[in-house]
C-alpha cells in the first residue's frame, strides 16, 4: 500500500471512529433537537431537559436513542467523507495544506459539504422519522378523538401504532417514490451543510493553528478538541434556521393540524407567518450541544492519529 493510500485509509478510519464515539455520546440531545424543531407552536416539550425527561418516562432510557442505529451505521462514511474531502480539497487548492488562505479554506469546506450529503441526506431522512415517532405518539394521545390526517409509512391501516423501523421506512420510500424518496430535502440539506462547512473548517483550522506545537508538529489533543467544540458550536448556531427548515421538510408524518411543505420557500413562509421568526431558531441550544462535542471528538481523534495507529497493527 502506498503512503498516499495509507493516508487516505487512515483519514477514513479516523472519521469513522470519531463519528461512532461522538454520536453515542450526544444522540439523546440530537433527539431532543428534532422533537423541539418539529413542534408547531405546541407546548408538548418546554425545552431540552423537559423533552429528555418526558421521553425517558414515556419510552424508557433506550427511547432517547431512537434512530441511533441509523446514525451509527451511516455516520462512519458520512464523517469519513466530510473530513477526508476537506483535507483533499485543502491539498488540491492550496500549495501547502497547512498554509492559511481563508478563501481557499472556505472553498475546501464547501467541497466537503457538497460531498457529504450523498450520505447525510438519506441518513437524516430515516433518523428524523424514528426520532419524531415519540412526539407524534404524545400528539396523538392529546387528540385521540380527532381524525388523523397523518400519512402512514405503509398502505395498511392498523388499530395500533407500531414503532417504525429504518428498514421499513427505507423500503416504503424506495417502493413508492424511488431513490428520490430517500433524498427528500436534499436542497435544504445542501443549504445547511455547505454554509456549515464553509464556517466550520476555516474557523477550526485557524483556531487549531494557535496551539500548533513545533516539537510535535501538531496541536495537542486538548487544543484540537476545544477548537473543534468552539468552531462547531458557532457554525451550528449560525445555520440553525436552515436546519429547522430541513427537519420540517424531511418529516413525513405530521400531527393533527401540522402543516406539510412543498419546498424551502413554502416552509420558510409558513413558519415565519404562523410561528414567528424565533421559530427558525428552535433547537439552537441543543444543536450547539450536539455539534460542539461531536466535532471536538472528531478533530481530537483525527489529530491523535488513531487511524494511523490501527493501520500500523496490520503492517
Legacy VTK file of the C-alpha trace (Angstrom):
# vtk DataFile Version 3.0
C-alpha trace
ASCII
DATASET POLYDATA
POINTS 315 float
0.000 0.000 0.000
1.455 3.394 -0.997
1.896 6.187 1.553
-0.879 8.161 -0.170
-3.304 5.221 0.041
-2.271 4.722 3.660
-3.012 8.367 4.405
-6.469 8.212 2.809
-7.339 4.977 4.634
-6.172 6.445 7.942
-8.329 9.532 7.394
-11.361 7.376 6.682
-10.756 5.328 9.839
-10.282 8.486 11.912
-13.524 9.962 10.604
-15.408 6.737 11.230
-14.133 6.225 14.778
-14.795 9.868 15.642
-18.336 9.655 14.286
-19.172 6.490 16.232
-17.849 7.857 19.524
-19.425 11.278 19.038
-22.887 10.036 18.075
-23.003 7.627 21.017
-22.253 10.498 23.403
-24.663 13.160 22.118
-27.530 11.320 20.393
-30.185 11.971 23.102
-29.621 15.718 22.735
-29.986 15.376 18.962
-33.311 13.594 19.503
-34.493 16.482 21.700
-33.434 18.931 18.972
-35.502 17.137 16.325
-38.609 16.999 18.515
-38.333 20.642 19.546
-37.878 21.761 15.945
-40.943 19.810 14.829
-43.230 21.392 17.434
-45.660 23.629 15.564
-46.220 26.082 18.378
-47.406 23.280 20.686
-46.041 23.057 24.212
-45.517 19.293 24.399
-41.924 19.980 25.392
-40.846 23.190 27.103
-37.156 22.709 26.402
-34.342 20.202 26.020
-34.366 18.924 29.623
-38.170 18.662 29.675
-38.089 16.746 26.384
-35.457 14.275 27.621
-37.255 13.708 30.943
-40.618 13.115 29.255
-39.019 10.854 26.651
-37.277 8.769 29.330
-40.527 8.440 31.318
-42.683 7.531 28.331
-40.248 5.433 26.283
-37.526 4.391 28.699
-33.811 5.112 28.526
-33.452 3.460 25.108
-36.228 5.707 23.816
-33.706 8.544 23.857
-31.660 6.559 21.330
-34.424 6.098 18.746
-32.805 6.321 15.336
-29.310 5.861 16.759
-28.792 2.637 14.804
-29.191 4.547 11.521
-26.694 7.153 12.633
-24.202 4.628 13.970
-24.387 2.718 10.690
-24.042 5.692 8.356
-22.089 8.211 10.433
-18.829 6.361 9.683
-18.952 7.009 5.919
-20.518 10.449 6.483
-17.831 11.763 8.835
-15.102 9.986 6.913
-16.213 11.632 3.659
-16.557 15.048 5.309
-13.126 15.099 6.960
-11.263 13.340 4.147
-12.891 15.545 1.469
-11.917 18.706 3.344
-8.306 17.529 3.552
-8.345 16.542 -0.136
-9.671 19.933 -1.261
-7.269 21.788 1.037
-4.323 19.987 -0.536
-5.749 20.493 -4.025
-6.490 24.202 -3.656
-3.544 25.237 -1.518
0.132 24.792 -2.316
0.742 23.833 1.279
-2.100 22.185 3.200
-1.008 23.984 6.365
-0.740 27.411 4.712
-3.507 29.767 5.816
-5.640 31.119 2.987
-9.193 31.933 4.067
-10.756 31.889 0.593
-9.233 28.520 -0.277
-10.173 27.113 3.140
-13.782 28.192 2.590
-13.799 26.601 -0.873
-12.407 23.385 0.620
-15.165 23.445 3.254
-17.751 23.998 0.521
-16.441 20.950 -1.352
-16.571 18.830 1.790
-20.170 19.898 2.480
-21.243 19.003 -1.048
-19.585 15.578 -0.893
-21.030 14.503 2.445
-24.723 14.998 1.515
-24.581 11.773 -0.509
-24.746 10.004 2.859
-26.114 12.749 5.129
-29.440 13.285 3.356
-30.777 9.687 3.483
-29.274 9.185 6.950
-31.093 12.217 8.354
-34.253 11.353 6.427
-34.524 7.990 8.201
-33.249 9.248 11.561
-35.799 12.072 11.780
-38.768 9.730 11.255
-37.581 7.493 14.103
-36.727 10.369 16.431
-40.055 12.124 15.936
-42.197 8.997 16.426
-42.415 9.539 20.204
-43.538 13.152 19.821
-46.248 12.079 17.375
-47.440 9.423 19.846
-47.854 12.097 22.531
-49.536 14.370 19.983
-51.997 11.596 19.056
-52.873 10.992 22.694
-53.795 14.653 23.026
-56.097 14.484 20.002
-57.276 10.856 20.128
-60.879 11.811 19.455
-59.975 13.785 16.325
-59.481 12.136 12.904
-55.819 11.738 11.997
-54.549 13.266 8.786
-51.020 11.996 9.157
-49.534 9.904 6.394
-48.669 6.332 7.224
-45.466 4.683 6.131
-47.408 1.634 4.996
-50.528 1.192 2.893
-52.192 -0.980 5.540
-54.178 0.515 8.401
-53.613 -0.863 11.853
-55.580 -0.352 15.066
-52.377 0.271 16.988
-49.406 2.400 16.089
-46.389 0.188 15.619
-42.920 1.550 16.128
-41.439 2.394 12.749
-38.158 0.857 11.712
-35.493 2.321 9.450
-35.703 -0.715 7.171
-39.473 -0.379 6.784
-39.314 3.358 6.127
-36.483 2.984 3.604
-38.283 0.151 1.792
-41.560 2.103 1.578
-39.799 5.208 0.297
-37.922 3.229 -2.354
-41.058 1.333 -3.355
-43.365 4.357 -3.590
-41.023 7.187 -4.563
-37.845 5.556 -5.782
-34.383 6.728 -4.794
-35.592 10.345 -4.726
-37.712 9.457 -1.688
-34.591 8.914 0.404
-33.209 12.219 -0.856
-36.221 14.355 0.025
-34.931 17.632 1.429
-31.651 17.388 -0.491
-31.749 21.091 -1.325
-32.318 22.037 2.317
-29.541 19.660 3.393
-27.120 21.313 0.955
-28.206 24.765 2.146
-27.394 23.727 5.705
-24.233 21.665 5.241
-22.363 23.839 2.746
-22.550 27.039 4.868
-21.757 24.965 7.958
-18.613 23.551 6.358
-17.610 26.955 4.969
-17.765 28.370 8.513
-16.503 25.379 10.460
-13.383 24.185 8.647
-11.607 27.545 8.204
-12.534 28.569 11.763
-11.273 25.286 13.171
-8.051 25.411 11.145
-7.240 28.905 12.360
-8.147 28.174 15.992
-6.171 24.938 15.925
-3.101 26.645 14.455
-2.994 28.869 17.542
-1.967 25.807 19.526
0.492 24.411 16.966
3.470 22.759 18.650
6.670 22.889 16.576
8.178 19.989 18.505
5.334 17.541 17.813
4.266 19.064 14.504
0.624 19.392 15.561
-1.647 20.841 18.230
-2.299 18.982 21.463
-5.354 16.766 21.847
-6.944 19.217 24.313
-6.416 22.166 21.985
-7.774 20.272 18.948
-10.771 19.154 20.994
-11.559 22.684 22.202
-11.004 24.145 18.733
-13.488 21.630 17.310
-16.009 22.438 20.060
-15.817 26.206 19.592
-15.857 26.111 15.768
-18.632 23.500 15.763
-20.920 25.385 18.149
-20.527 28.698 16.271
-21.189 27.075 12.892
-24.110 25.049 14.279
-25.951 28.016 15.791
-25.358 30.110 12.656
-27.081 27.600 10.356
-29.871 26.598 12.789
-32.648 28.245 10.684
-31.610 26.079 7.738
-31.570 23.008 9.984
-35.143 23.779 11.128
-36.282 24.008 7.502
-34.551 20.721 6.664
-36.111 18.941 9.646
-39.628 20.174 8.848
-39.345 19.304 5.142
-37.939 15.824 5.770
-40.543 14.879 8.399
-43.027 12.623 6.603
-45.634 12.053 9.283
-47.411 15.076 10.680
-49.560 15.526 13.756
-53.144 16.793 13.532
-53.167 20.386 12.336
-49.485 20.433 11.421
-48.523 21.785 8.016
-46.865 19.988 5.154
-44.427 21.896 2.967
-43.875 21.910 -0.774
-40.344 23.258 -0.559
-37.878 25.571 1.163
-39.687 28.812 0.283
-43.093 27.465 1.332
-41.674 26.137 4.606
-39.952 29.432 5.428
-43.062 31.458 4.665
-45.401 29.290 6.770
-43.075 29.158 9.777
-42.489 32.933 9.635
-46.214 33.769 9.395
-47.643 31.159 11.761
-44.933 30.820 14.403
-42.821 33.929 14.051
-39.131 34.335 13.168
-37.998 32.967 16.545
-39.293 29.526 15.470
-36.420 29.365 12.976
-34.027 29.184 15.929
-35.751 26.246 17.614
-33.259 23.730 18.927
-30.284 26.106 18.555
-29.026 25.312 22.054
-29.441 21.574 21.508
-27.700 21.809 18.169
-24.713 23.598 19.707
-24.543 20.979 22.474
-24.620 18.208 19.853
-22.217 19.626 17.296
-19.626 21.063 19.707
-18.577 17.755 21.334
-19.250 15.809 18.128
-16.712 17.805 16.152
-14.469 18.252 19.165
-14.211 14.474 19.445
-13.855 14.162 15.662
-10.942 16.560 15.462
-9.368 15.170 18.622
-9.403 11.623 17.224
-8.227 12.901 13.859
-5.231 14.658 15.335
-4.405 11.797 17.703
-3.941 9.682 14.594
-5.953 6.663 15.751
-6.352 5.553 12.128
-2.597 5.536 11.630
-2.116 3.512 14.824
-4.714 0.946 13.753
-3.071 0.549 10.346
0.332 0.001 11.957
-1.088 -3.053 13.743
-1.693 -4.651 10.335
1.715 -3.890 8.855
LINES 1 316
315 0 1 2 3 4 5 6 7 8 9 10 11 12 13 14 15 16 17 18 19 20 21 22 23 24 25 26 27 28 29 30 31 32 33 34 35 36 37 38 39 40 41 42 43 44 45 46 47 48 49 50 51 52 53 54 55 56 57 58 59 60 61 62 63 64 65 66 67 68 69 70 71 72 73 74 75 76 77 78 79 80 81 82 83 84 85 86 87 88 89 90 91 92 93 94 95 96 97 98 99 100 101 102 103 104 105 106 107 108 109 110 111 112 113 114 115 116 117 118 119 120 121 122 123 124 125 126 127 128 129 130 131 132 133 134 135 136 137 138 139 140 141 142 143 144 145 146 147 148 149 150 151 152 153 154 155 156 157 158 159 160 161 162 163 164 165 166 167 168 169 170 171 172 173 174 175 176 177 178 179 180 181 182 183 184 185 186 187 188 189 190 191 192 193 194 195 196 197 198 199 200 201 202 203 204 205 206 207 208 209 210 211 212 213 214 215 216 217 218 219 220 221 222 223 224 225 226 227 228 229 230 231 232 233 234 235 236 237 238 239 240 241 242 243 244 245 246 247 248 249 250 251 252 253 254 255 256 257 258 259 260 261 262 263 264 265 266 267 268 269 270 271 272 273 274 275 276 277 278 279 280 281 282 283 284 285 286 287 288 289 290 291 292 293 294 295 296 297 298 299 300 301 302 303 304 305 306 307 308 309 310 311 312 313 314
